[in-house]
Amino acid sequence: RVFIPLIIIVLILVGFFLKGLFVAAIVNGEPIARIAVIKELERQGGKQALSSLVNQVLILQEARKKKVTVSQSEIDASLKQIEDSLKTQGQNLDTALAMQGMTRQDLTMQLKLRNLVEKLLADKVKVTDTEIADYIAKNKDTFPANSTEAEIKKNVESQLKQRKLGSSSQPWLQELNKNAKINYFVNY
């Protein structure tokens, strides 16, 4: 008999502290169930989210298959480059990530995937000195006057590499998807 009221009190306390697991919000006394929010999110972006996760797994599998790795120091270097770039703009990485709805862990995974794709497609994203020289010649008026030739070349090489990576990665991912055995259990 003594345990029944105690159990009821414990259940009420547990329900109060874990209400976020079941109820997402209460609007004028009417609850919105968390499952309803999840269903709406799946309806709105489920296909894109699932596709993104499938691509992530495919990239990681391809990297393992070809024995391509990215070290933590490479990821840290990419992270530092982003932080430095944001600092020059007067921004903070954590604030920028929060505005994007991301965490450092999310960014770290994106950087790992990007670096893996760059390594896997290295032969397709090589930039030649001729390409750099042509780009500089065609766009010489767009560079800051106080930039050195080495800085300009480095920036142009990076831009051209990113362009090639962007144009090469989509067909490559489509090919990986086409050749993979993917069983979908949810249709969006």
Backbone as CSV, one residue per row, in Angstrom:
resi,resn,N_x,N_y,N_z,CA_x,CA_y,CA_z,C_x,C_y,C_z
1,ARG,0.819,-1.216,0.000,0.000,0.000,0.000,0.850,1.261,0.000
2,VAL,1.912,1.240,0.719,2.784,2.409,0.814,3.501,2.641,-0.514
3,PHE,3.768,1.566,-1.219,4.515,1.682,-2.470,3.689,2.262,-3.616
4,ILE,2.393,2.055,-3.605,1.549,2.550,-4.701,1.603,4.076,-4.803
5,PRO,1.396,4.838,-3.726,1.523,6.306,-3.846,2.939,6.728,-4.227
6,LEU,3.933,6.016,-3.705,5.319,6.327,-4.037,5.588,6.102,-5.524
7,ILE,5.076,5.007,-6.061,5.232,4.715,-7.486,4.520,5.769,-8.327
8,ILE,3.342,6.180,-7.910,2.599,7.222,-8.637,3.376,8.529,-8.641
9,ILE,3.946,8.901,-7.512,4.738,10.140,-7.427,5.961,10.047,-8.330
10,VAL,6.645,8.917,-8.309,7.827,8.717,-9.162,7.437,8.806,-10.635
11,LEU,6.328,8.170,-11.018,5.870,8.225,-12.405,5.525,9.656,-12.829
12,ILE,4.897,10.412,-11.950,4.572,11.817,-12.256,5.846,12.625,-12.438
13,LEU,6.824,12.434,-11.562,8.095,13.154,-11.687,8.835,12.765,-12.967
14,VAL,8.871,11.477,-13.262,9.530,11.014,-14.490,8.817,11.596,-15.701
15,GLY,7.483,11.564,-15.698,6.700,12.138,-16.800,6.968,13.620,-16.976
16,PHE,7.095,14.329,-15.841,7.354,15.771,-15.913,8.729,16.057,-16.518
17,PHE,9.744,15.348,-16.056,11.092,15.606,-16.529,11.361,15.064,-17.931
18,LEU,10.598,14.080,-18.359,10.788,13.498,-19.687,9.677,13.885,-20.658
19,LYS,8.941,14.928,-20.347,7.809,15.317,-21.191,8.247,15.662,-22.610
20,GLY,9.467,16.150,-22.758,9.980,16.491,-24.079,10.125,15.292,-25.000
21,LEU,10.156,14.098,-24.424,10.220,12.898,-25.245,8.889,12.592,-25.925
22,PHE,7.812,13.097,-25.340,6.476,12.780,-25.849,5.738,13.985,-26.414
23,VAL,5.962,15.155,-25.820,5.246,16.366,-26.225,6.272,17.396,-26.674
24,ALA,6.103,17.933,-27.888,7.029,18.928,-28.414,6.654,20.334,-27.965
25,ALA,5.356,20.595,-27.858,4.880,21.916,-27.445,3.434,21.795,-26.974
26,ILE,3.009,22.800,-26.241,1.613,22.897,-25.840,1.130,24.274,-26.275
27,VAL,0.100,24.289,-27.120,-0.440,25.529,-27.663,-1.836,25.746,-27.082
28,ASN,-1.955,26.768,-26.237,-3.230,27.063,-25.578,-3.848,25.822,-24.952
29,GLY,-3.007,25.048,-24.284,-3.480,23.857,-23.598,-3.562,22.611,-24.454
30,GLU,-3.352,22.746,-25.749,-3.436,21.595,-26.652,-2.025,21.117,-27.009
31,PRO,-1.703,19.862,-26.682,-0.345,19.373,-26.935,-0.112,19.028,-28.409
32,ILE,1.143,19.223,-28.799,1.604,18.757,-30.113,2.591,17.634,-29.824
33,ALA,2.244,16.444,-30.237,3.066,15.271,-29.956,4.376,15.331,-30.722
34,ARG,5.413,14.851,-30.086,6.724,14.827,-30.724,6.697,13.958,-31.979
35,ILE,5.965,12.894,-31.964,5.873,12.013,-33.133,5.269,12.754,-34.317
36,ALA,4.349,13.697,-34.064,3.759,14.498,-35.140,4.816,15.396,-35.770
37,VAL,5.697,15.946,-34.932,6.794,16.786,-35.446,7.729,15.944,-36.302
38,ILE,8.058,14.765,-35.827,8.962,13.880,-36.567,8.350,13.493,-37.912
39,LYS,7.070,13.173,-37.918,6.404,12.821,-39.178,6.407,13.996,-40.151
40,GLU,6.178,15.197,-39.653,6.173,16.383,-40.517,7.567,16.650,-41.075
41,LEU,8.584,16.498,-40.235,9.956,16.681,-40.706,10.309,15.653,-41.771
42,GLU,9.890,14.422,-41.571,10.143,13.386,-42.573,9.419,13.711,-43.877
43,ARG,8.195,14.198,-43.763,7.436,14.536,-44.959,8.120,15.664,-45.732
44,GLN,8.621,16.660,-45.001,9.212,17.833,-45.641,10.624,17.574,-46.174
45,GLY,11.438,16.854,-45.403,12.830,16.709,-45.830,13.378,15.311,-45.730
46,GLY,12.505,14.330,-45.574,12.960,12.953,-45.391,13.762,12.416,-46.556
47,LYS,13.289,12.675,-47.767,13.973,12.152,-48.959,15.386,12.723,-49.061
48,GLN,15.500,14.034,-48.851,16.811,14.678,-48.938,17.734,14.187,-47.818
49,ALA,17.202,14.066,-46.606,18.013,13.605,-45.481,18.488,12.172,-45.704
50,LEU,17.601,11.304,-46.173,17.971,9.913,-46.428,19.010,9.829,-47.541
51,SER,18.822,10.603,-48.592,19.775,10.629,-49.693,21.153,11.084,-49.203
52,SER,21.173,12.085,-48.355,22.430,12.585,-47.800,23.127,11.508,-46.965
53,LEU,22.370,10.796,-46.153,22.958,9.735,-45.339,23.454,8.572,-46.195
54,VAL,22.706,8.232,-47.245,23.138,7.177,-48.163,24.459,7.585,-48.826
55,ASN,24.542,8.827,-49.291,25.776,9.306,-49.925,26.944,9.277,-48.952
56,GLN,26.681,9.647,-47.708,27.729,9.628,-46.692,28.276,8.214,-46.521
57,VAL,27.393,7.245,-46.419,27.820,5.845,-46.260,28.583,5.379,-47.500
58,LEU,28.100,5.743,-48.677,28.779,5.341,-49.916,30.195,5.912,-49.989
59,ILE,30.359,7.172,-49.598,31.685,7.796,-49.617,32.615,7.077,-48.642
60,LEU,32.132,6.816,-47.432,32.956,6.128,-46.438,33.314,4.716,-46.897
61,GLN,32.364,4.019,-47.515,32.640,2.663,-48.026,33.669,2.702,-49.152
62,GLU,33.518,3.654,-50.058,34.464,3.771,-51.180,35.871,4.089,-50.672
63,ALA,35.951,4.961,-49.664,37.253,5.302,-49.083,37.892,4.080,-48.436
64,ARG,37.089,3.306,-47.708,37.618,2.067,-47.094,38.090,1.099,-48.166
65,LYS,37.283,0.958,-49.209,37.614,0.020,-50.289,38.932,0.403,-50.963
66,LYS,39.157,1.697,-51.141,40.378,2.162,-51.814,41.480,2.532,-50.835
67,LYS,41.231,2.237,-49.545,42.221,2.491,-48.488,42.645,3.961,-48.432
68,VAL,41.664,4.840,-48.586,41.905,6.275,-48.493,41.447,6.724,-47.114
69,THR,42.304,7.464,-46.427,41.961,7.944,-45.089,42.215,9.439,-44.983
70,VAL,41.598,10.017,-43.979,41.827,11.419,-43.648,42.243,11.448,-42.185
71,SER,43.380,12.048,-41.915,43.874,12.099,-40.540,43.166,13.209,-39.765
72,GLN,43.218,13.096,-38.461,42.619,14.127,-37.606,43.325,15.459,-37.819
73,SER,44.631,15.424,-38.098,45.363,16.676,-38.318,44.889,17.376,-39.597
74,GLU,44.499,16.604,-40.619,43.956,17.201,-41.842,42.609,17.860,-41.565
75,ILE,41.786,17.186,-40.773,40.484,17.750,-40.416,40.688,19.005,-39.572
76,ASP,41.624,18.937,-38.618,41.904,20.096,-37.764,42.410,21.277,-38.585
77,ALA,43.233,21.001,-39.608,43.737,22.070,-40.470,42.590,22.729,-41.239
78,SER,41.665,21.928,-41.742,40.506,22.471,-42.449,39.631,23.276,-41.496
79,LEU,39.471,22.781,-40.290,38.671,23.470,-39.278,39.309,24.805,-38.912
80,LYS,40.626,24.809,-38.763,41.340,26.052,-38.438,41.219,27.065,-39.568
81,GLN,41.278,26.584,-40.789,41.142,27.467,-41.946,39.770,28.144,-41.933
82,ILE,38.738,27.399,-41.613,37.389,27.967,-41.542,37.297,28.971,-40.395
83,GLU,37.854,28.601,-39.234,37.829,29.503,-38.080,38.550,30.811,-38.387
84,ASP,39.725,30.707,-39.019,40.492,31.901,-39.365,39.725,32.783,-40.346
85,SER,39.087,32.146,-41.321,38.305,32.894,-42.298,37.148,33.629,-41.623
86,LEU,36.485,32.963,-40.700,35.370,33.593,-39.978,35.858,34.738,-39.091
87,LYS,37.033,34.567,-38.471,37.587,35.620,-37.614,37.866,36.883,-38.410
88,THR,38.352,36.714,-39.652,38.627,37.899,-40.472,37.338,38.641,-40.820
89,GLN,36.217,37.932,-40.764,34.910,38.537,-41.028,34.230,38.982,-39.736
90,GLY,34.946,38.830,-38.604,34.400,39.241,-37.320,33.368,38.279,-36.763
91,GLN,33.452,37.006,-37.167,32.489,36.016,-36.696,33.188,34.936,-35.889
92,ASN,32.390,34.190,-35.161,32.865,33.097,-34.331,32.325,31.797,-34.916
93,LEU,33.127,30.751,-34.917,32.710,29.473,-35.512,31.476,28.902,-34.822
94,ASP,31.481,28.915,-33.497,30.345,28.333,-32.775,29.054,29.090,-33.075
95,THR,29.139,30.397,-33.186,27.958,31.197,-33.519,27.490,30.891,-34.940
96,ALA,28.429,30.812,-35.868,28.083,30.507,-37.258,27.455,29.121,-37.369
97,LEU,27.990,28.162,-36.631,27.430,26.819,-36.651,26.015,26.808,-36.057
98,ALA,25.830,27.525,-34.970,24.504,27.588,-34.342,23.489,28.190,-35.299
99,MET,23.893,29.190,-36.064,22.990,29.813,-37.036,22.617,28.824,-38.145
100,GLN,23.500,27.894,-38.432,23.255,26.872,-39.454,22.549,25.648,-38.872
101,GLY,22.379,25.623,-37.549,21.774,24.462,-36.901,22.715,23.275,-36.883
102,MET,24.012,23.557,-36.804,25.028,22.507,-36.835,25.840,22.511,-35.553
103,THR,26.516,21.399,-35.319,27.454,21.297,-34.206,28.863,21.146,-34.779
104,ARG,29.855,21.244,-33.918,31.238,21.017,-34.365,31.395,19.588,-34.895
105,GLN,30.684,18.663,-34.274,30.748,17.274,-34.721,30.195,17.145,-36.145
106,ASP,29.096,17.844,-36.448,28.533,17.832,-37.801,29.552,18.383,-38.799
107,LEU,30.169,19.506,-38.442,31.150,20.129,-39.328,32.359,19.216,-39.521
108,THR,32.796,18.588,-38.452,33.942,17.674,-38.546,33.639,16.543,-39.519
109,MET,32.429,15.990,-39.456,32.051,14.913,-40.383,32.011,15.440,-41.816
110,GLN,31.467,16.635,-42.018,31.433,17.215,-43.369,32.839,17.426,-43.910
111,LEU,33.740,17.902,-43.061,35.120,18.119,-43.496,35.805,16.797,-43.823
112,LYS,35.538,15.785,-43.015,36.109,14.458,-43.286,35.613,13.948,-44.634
113,LEU,34.320,14.046,-44.872,33.753,13.582,-46.138,34.315,14.381,-47.315
114,ARG,34.380,15.708,-47.160,34.918,16.540,-48.247,36.362,16.161,-48.559
115,ASN,37.176,15.980,-47.513,38.578,15.616,-47.723,38.707,14.233,-48.354
116,LEU,37.842,13.300,-47.961,37.863,11.974,-48.577,37.513,12.066,-50.062
117,VAL,36.477,12.840,-50.382,36.071,12.994,-51.790,37.206,13.638,-52.583
118,GLU,37.851,14.653,-52.009,38.982,15.293,-52.698,40.081,14.285,-52.997
119,LYS,40.376,13.421,-52.038,41.428,12.416,-52.246,40.983,11.357,-53.253
120,LEU,39.729,10.929,-53.154,39.225,9.907,-54.068,39.168,10.419,-55.509
121,LEU,38.920,11.700,-55.672,38.817,12.287,-57.019,40.036,13.128,-57.373
122,ALA,41.150,12.894,-56.696,42.351,13.718,-56.884,42.777,13.807,-58.341
123,ASP,42.680,12.702,-59.077,43.116,12.719,-60.477,42.188,13.567,-61.348
124,LYS,40.943,13.769,-60.914,39.986,14.553,-61.703,39.982,16.030,-61.339
125,VAL,40.602,16.391,-60.233,40.549,17.788,-59.792,41.920,18.465,-59.812
126,LYS,42.851,17.879,-60.534,44.163,18.505,-60.650,44.040,19.786,-61.459
127,VAL,44.741,20.809,-61.005,44.729,22.105,-61.681,46.139,22.359,-62.211
128,THR,46.228,22.656,-63.486,47.532,22.876,-64.104,47.939,24.338,-63.995
129,ASP,49.224,24.582,-64.147,49.738,25.959,-64.140,49.143,26.773,-65.283
130,THR,48.890,26.109,-66.409,48.293,26.794,-67.565,46.887,27.263,-67.233
131,GLU,46.102,26.419,-66.568,44.740,26.805,-66.180,44.761,28.000,-65.222
132,ILE,45.704,27.974,-64.292,45.828,29.081,-63.338,46.202,30.362,-64.073
133,ALA,47.182,30.273,-64.966,47.626,31.448,-65.712,46.505,32.002,-66.586
134,ASP,45.758,31.120,-67.245,44.634,31.567,-68.083,43.577,32.273,-67.253
135,TYR,43.251,31.713,-66.104,42.232,32.313,-65.244,42.684,33.701,-64.763
136,ILE,43.940,33.788,-64.354,44.470,35.077,-63.885,44.443,36.101,-65.011
137,ALA,44.830,35.688,-66.217,44.846,36.613,-67.356,43.440,37.119,-67.679
138,LYS,42.457,36.247,-67.608,41.082,36.631,-67.933,40.417,37.457,-66.835
139,ASN,40.900,37.328,-65.607,40.244,37.975,-64.472,41.178,38.888,-63.683
140,LYS,42.217,39.400,-64.324,43.233,40.172,-63.597,42.679,41.428,-62.921
141,ASP,41.600,41.962,-63.436,41.033,43.177,-62.849,40.232,42.904,-61.572
142,THR,39.951,41.657,-61.294,39.110,41.331,-60.139,39.891,41.065,-58.856
143,PHE,41.206,40.978,-58.941,42.011,40.663,-57.760,42.374,41.935,-57.008
144,PRO,42.438,41.853,-55.673,42.836,43.025,-54.883,44.228,43.496,-55.278
145,ALA,44.406,44.797,-55.326,45.684,45.369,-55.762,46.828,45.032,-54.810
146,ASN,46.527,44.859,-53.538,47.596,44.609,-52.571,47.958,43.132,-52.427
147,SER,47.375,42.270,-53.238,47.678,40.828,-53.175,48.960,40.516,-53.922
148,THR,49.734,39.587,-53.372,50.959,39.170,-54.047,50.598,38.139,-55.117
149,GLU,51.531,37.925,-56.022,51.303,36.961,-57.097,51.101,35.554,-56.528
150,ALA,51.853,35.222,-55.488,51.729,33.899,-54.864,50.345,33.718,-54.226
151,GLU,49.845,34.759,-53.570,48.516,34.687,-52.950,47.438,34.508,-54.016
152,ILE,47.566,35.263,-55.095,46.593,35.174,-56.188,46.599,33.765,-56.775
153,LYS,47.793,33.231,-57.045,47.898,31.879,-57.614,47.282,30.845,-56.680
154,LYS,47.557,30.981,-55.391,47.024,30.029,-54.416,45.497,30.095,-54.383
155,ASN,44.947,31.316,-54.363,43.486,31.477,-54.340,42.839,30.957,-55.621
156,VAL,43.450,31.245,-56.758,42.911,30.788,-58.038,42.963,29.270,-58.112
157,GLU,44.071,28.680,-57.682,44.184,27.225,-57.696,43.093,26.598,-56.828
158,SER,42.868,27.177,-55.666,41.831,26.669,-54.766,40.444,26.783,-55.400
159,GLN,40.156,27.925,-56.018,38.856,28.122,-56.679,38.645,27.127,-57.815
160,LEU,39.663,26.973,-58.655,39.552,26.054,-59.789,39.404,24.608,-59.311
161,LYS,40.126,24.272,-58.253,40.037,22.927,-57.693,38.621,22.669,-57.166
162,GLN,38.050,23.649,-56.467,36.695,23.491,-55.938,35.670,23.372,-57.062
163,ARG,35.849,24.132,-58.120,34.949,24.023,-59.280,34.993,22.621,-59.875
164,LYS,36.220,22.132,-60.097,36.372,20.795,-60.671,35.811,19.736,-59.733
165,LEU,36.038,19.915,-58.451,35.520,18.961,-57.474,33.996,18.955,-57.514
166,GLY,33.397,20.138,-57.575,31.941,20.237,-57.642,31.371,19.577,-58.878
167,SER,32.008,19.793,-60.014,31.488,19.216,-61.255,31.799,17.722,-61.380
168,SER,32.822,17.245,-60.690,33.179,15.821,-60.756,32.465,14.985,-59.699
169,SER,32.174,15.591,-58.563,31.649,14.799,-57.452,30.208,14.334,-57.677
170,GLN,29.369,15.154,-58.298,27.971,14.750,-58.503,27.861,13.523,-59.414
171,PRO,28.485,13.532,-60.582,28.412,12.317,-61.424,29.035,11.094,-60.733
172,TRP,30.098,11.319,-59.980,30.764,10.240,-59.262,29.823,9.640,-58.222
173,LEU,29.140,10.504,-57.444,28.176,10.022,-56.452,27.003,9.298,-57.115
174,GLN,26.551,9.820,-58.243,25.463,9.161,-58.972,25.897,7.764,-59.420
175,GLU,27.128,7.649,-59.855,27.664,6.352,-60.276,27.760,5.391,-59.078
176,LEU,28.222,5.912,-57.930,28.279,5.085,-56.729,26.880,4.591,-56.355
177,ASN,25.894,5.488,-56.417,24.511,5.119,-56.104,23.996,4.054,-57.069
178,LYS,24.303,4.246,-58.339,23.828,3.316,-59.373,24.425,1.922,-59.179
179,ASN,25.683,1.859,-58.789,26.372,0.577,-58.652,26.183,-0.075,-57.284
180,ALA,25.610,0.659,-56.339,25.427,0.125,-54.990,24.121,-0.659,-54.893
181,LYS,24.100,-1.592,-53.991,22.867,-2.329,-53.706,22.233,-1.640,-52.504
182,ILE,21.228,-0.815,-52.754,20.575,-0.044,-51.708,19.132,-0.521,-51.586
183,ASN,18.772,-0.958,-50.411,17.401,-1.378,-50.125,16.721,-0.299,-49.298
184,TYR,15.723,0.331,-49.864,14.972,1.360,-49.146,13.751,0.724,-48.501
185,PHE,13.545,1.018,-47.228,12.394,0.500,-46.515,11.356,1.583,-46.228
186,VAL,11.725,2.822,-46.539,10.824,3.953,-46.359,10.806,4.735,-47.663
187,ASN,9.631,5.060,-48.142,9.505,5.870,-49.352,8.994,7.259,-48.977
188,TYR,9.695,8.258,-49.453,9.295,9.646,-49.194,8.789,10.260,-50.469
